[in-house]
Each structure stands twice: as structure tokens, then as C-alpha cells.
Amino acid sequence: MRGVLRRLTWGLADQAVTSLVSFVVGIVVARSLGALEFGAFSLAWVTYGVAVNISRGLATDPLAVRFSGVERRLWRTAVAGSSGTAIVVGIATGAICAGFGAALGGRTGSAFVALGIVLPGLMLQDSWRFAFFASGQGSKAFTSDITWALGLVPALYLAARSPSVTGFVLAWGGAGILAALVSGVQAGVVPKVSRARYWLTEHRDLGLRYLTENLTQSGAYQLRMYGLGAFAGVAAVGTVRGAEMLLGPFFIVLSGVGLVAVPEAARVLRRSVGRLPLFCFALGGAQAAAALAWGLTLLFALPDKWGHALLGEVWLTSSALVLPATLAVASAGFNTGAAAGLRALGVARRSLKAQLCASAFYLVGGVTGGAVGGALGSAWGAAAATSSSAVVWCFTLRAGVRERRLLEAEPAGPEPAVVEELPEMRSA
């Protein structure tokens, strides 16, 4: 229990800093630029989220599965290849963003060009963060994100003196690159870009699977924002983003718990298959209750003048979206609880089908709602879609547990392994 609490504490602390960085950056940009340019910044922001999920699927997710808790020598070798792969992903996605931005032009195009410049360093910083958690060094991940937060203070101050969407993207990304350099010193590992091809080949069985899952999730969100911008205008994107920022403190809990959810679900599974659904539903229910509590606080206890002080003119339109955004996040709590159970069971085929279904619901609901009712319609469409996908996730977990029970009831055959071993791990 002490180990669980320690891991959870560092996960929550690290996510608290990450969420604080996102919240502060969003507040400063929203107040400095207004709805239109804030919408351009938001499009760059969600594109960064897609790049992060590509990097995690190919680089850090396989690292977490196969090199968590291994001896230091194996971890260092693996991290050199994983971090090098993250840099390659950053270079590739950054080149695409810069080219797209140059062709698009305008404020939005400038935001994408700036994003392309900083993406390689941001992908490296994110890979260090997950590498530290894989080795049980959550304190070093916390230090990395604290460095990012401290670096933002002078960077945002300089950007705010002559406000532009390009300046704010470069300020945010530059502070992240500083954090990546500090993380490299902490790890004592030099990223090896030359090992990226070997890493991708050696772990393609996991990397391609996780890449698909991650991209369908983040891609649906990004396409929803693009669709909303096309049907209702870029300002509507800023309105939706503003409502999501108001729920930022809750994401500290959601993401912090997510860092340790899969390992803890695996421990429950080793004790009893029957306890796994109870654990996952309790985890999802706790997250949903926290989301509802925070959303109701925003609805009934936050004065308009405070909201305006936080978001400026964006508050006027974003405040109407708090209720549907809260319901969507509450439903997502059940999704993440069930997803943790499916990862622990190792039934990738079932979890991928559930993710594809959930992403399709989200994209159709968010874009259709935006086409019909603008930002408010998109928020309600996303809430309905997320609630529907929660049912899919729960039934998929139930099917996975039933399949595991049937396997354990067979008289012969090895027990399915949750974490796959590499040949060098077995020889060691």
C-alpha cells in the first residue's frame, strides 16, 4: 500500500504541474490575444496533442510495457533508443506542421510554423517524463515539469510584451525544451537517434497497436476541432477550449490516476479476476464524481467577474458550455477505468475495437453538433457521444473478463502473461 500511495502521489504531483502549465498558458494567451487568435493557438495545441500520442505509441508505451522495473543497464539502453525515436517523431511531425503552416498563412499558419520548430524538443521532454515513471523515478519527472513551469515565467512575460500567437507558441515550446535538457542531465542518458529504426522494428508489434489506439483518440478530438472551425468559425474553437480549461484542475486527478491505473489493475488481476471489474468501476466512478463536483462548483459558485478575470472575453461564450463539458468528462472517467482493466488483461483486440467505436462516436457527435448548433451544439454532441462510448467500454471489459475466466477454467495451458518479455530480459 505504501508503494501504491507513493506512486500515486508522484503521479498526481507531476500531473498537477503539467495541468497548471496548460492552464496558465491558456489563461495568458486567452487574455492577451482574444477569441480569434486564441482559436489559432488552440488548433496548434491540439495538433501538439496528436504528435505526443504518436510519440507515445511508438516510443514510450512500448518502453513502459517492456522495461518497467528492469535493471538499470537495460533501462538505460532502452531509454536511449526510446528517446531517440521520440526526437525522430518530433522532427517528422514538426516538418509537416511547418510546411502546412507556410502553405496556410495567416495567424493560424504562423502558429503551425512555430509549433513545427519546437516539436522535436517537446517530444523529447515527454519521453523523459514517461521513462522516469517506467523506472519508478516519479520525482525526476516532477522536476522536469517544474523546470518547464519555471521557464514559462520569463518566456510568457517576454511574449506578452508584444502579443502574437507565434510568440506564445515559441515561448511555451522553448520552456519545454529547457525542461528536456534538464531531464537528460537527470537521466544520464544520451538519446540515440541512430537507434530509432532498430527501436521501431524491434517493438513494432506493440508500437503499431498503441499508435493506432492513441491516434484514434487524439485524432478524433483534433478532427472535431477542425470540423467545428470549418462549420462555426475559429472563434468557436476558442470557446470550446475555454470551457475545457475551466475543468483543468479536475484533469490533474484524471491524468494523475491514469499514470498508475494500469499497474494497479494488473495487481488486482493477479489476486482475482472477479475483483477487476469492481476495481475498474470504482476507479471510474471516483473520477466521474470528482468531475461532477468540480463542474457543479463552476456552475453555481464561480461569479461571472471571476470567470471574466480568468478568460477575458472568452468567458462570455465559454461559460454556457460548462455543463455539457462536465458531463463529457464525467463519462470519460468510466472510459479510462475500463480501459485500464483491458490493458491489464492484455486483450488488445477488444480494447482497440472499443477505442475505434468511442472515437467514431465522439467525432460524429462533436462535428454534427457543431454544424447544427455551433460551439454549444458541439459540446452537447460530444457529451452524448462520450456517454454512449462509456457503455461500450464497460461491456467490452465485461467480455474481456469473461474470456479470461474461460481461459483460467481450462485444465491445461500456461496462464496468459500481462507483460511480454524480451529475449534479453529472459536471459538476464
C-alpha positions, 0 to 999 in steps of 0.5 A: 500500500505504501508503494501504491500511495507513493506512486500515486502521489508522484503521479498526481504531483507531476500531473498537477504541474503539467495541468497548471502549465496548460492552464496558465498558458491558456489563461495568458494567451486567452487574455492577451490575444482574444477569441480569434487568435486564441482559436489559432493557438488552440488548433496548434495545441491540439495538433501538439496533442496528436504528435505526443500520442504518436510519440507515445505509441511508438516510443514510450508505451512500448518502453513502459510495457517492456522495461518497467522495473528492469535493471538499470543497464537495460533501462538505460539502453532502452531509454536511449533508443526510446528517446531517440525515436521520440526526437525522430517523431518530433522532427517528422511531425514538426516538418509537416506542421511547418510546411502546412503552416507556410502553405496556410498563412495567416495567424493560424499558419504562423502558429503551425510554423512555430509549433513545427520548430519546437516539436522535436524538443517537446517530444523529447521532454515527454519521453523523459517524463514517461521513462522516469515513471517506467523506472519508478523515478516519479520525482525526476519527472516532477522536476522536469515539469517544474523546470518547464513551469519555471521557464514559462515565467520569463518566456510568457512575460517576454511574449506578452510584451508584444502579443502574437500567437507565434510568440506564445507558441515559441515561448511555451515550446522553448520552456519545454525544451529547457525542461528536456535538457534538464531531464537528460542531465537527470537521466544520464542518458544520451538519446540515440537517434541512430537507434530509432529504426532498430527501436521501431522494428524491434517493438513494432508489434506493440508500437503499431497497436498503441499508435493506432489506439492513441491516434484514434483518440487524439485524432478524433478530438483534433478532427472535431476541432477542425470540423467545428472551425470549418462549420462555426468559425475559429472563434468557436474553437476558442470557446470550446477550449475555454470551457475545457480549461475551466475543468483543468484542475479536475484533469490533474486527478484524471491524468494523475490516476491514469499514470498508475491505473494500469499497474494497479489493475494488473495487481488486482488481476493477479489476486482475482479476476472477479475483483477487476471489474469492481476495481475498474468501476470504482476507479471510474466512478471516483473520477466521474464524481470528482468531475461532477463536483468540480463542474457543479462548483463552476456552475453555481459558485464561480461569479461571472467577474471571476470567470471574466478575470480568468478568460477575458472575453472568452468567458462570455461564450465559454461559460454556457458550455460548462455543463455539457463539458462536465458531463463529457468528462464525467463519462470519460472517467468510466472510459479510462477505468475500463480501459485500464482493466483491458490493458491489464488483461492484455486483450488488445483486440477488444480494447482497440475495437472499443477505442475505434467505436468511442472515437467514431462516436465522439467525432460524429457527435462533436462535428454534427453538433457543431454544424447544427448548433455551433460551439454549444451544439458541439459540446452537447454532441460530444457529451452524448457521444462520450456517454454512449462510448462509456457503455461500450467500454464497460461491456467490452471489459465485461467480455474481456473478463469473461474470456479470461475466466474461460481461459483460467477454467481450462485444465491445461495451458500456461496462464496468459502473461500481462507483460511480454518479455524480451529475449534479453530480459529472459536471459538476464 
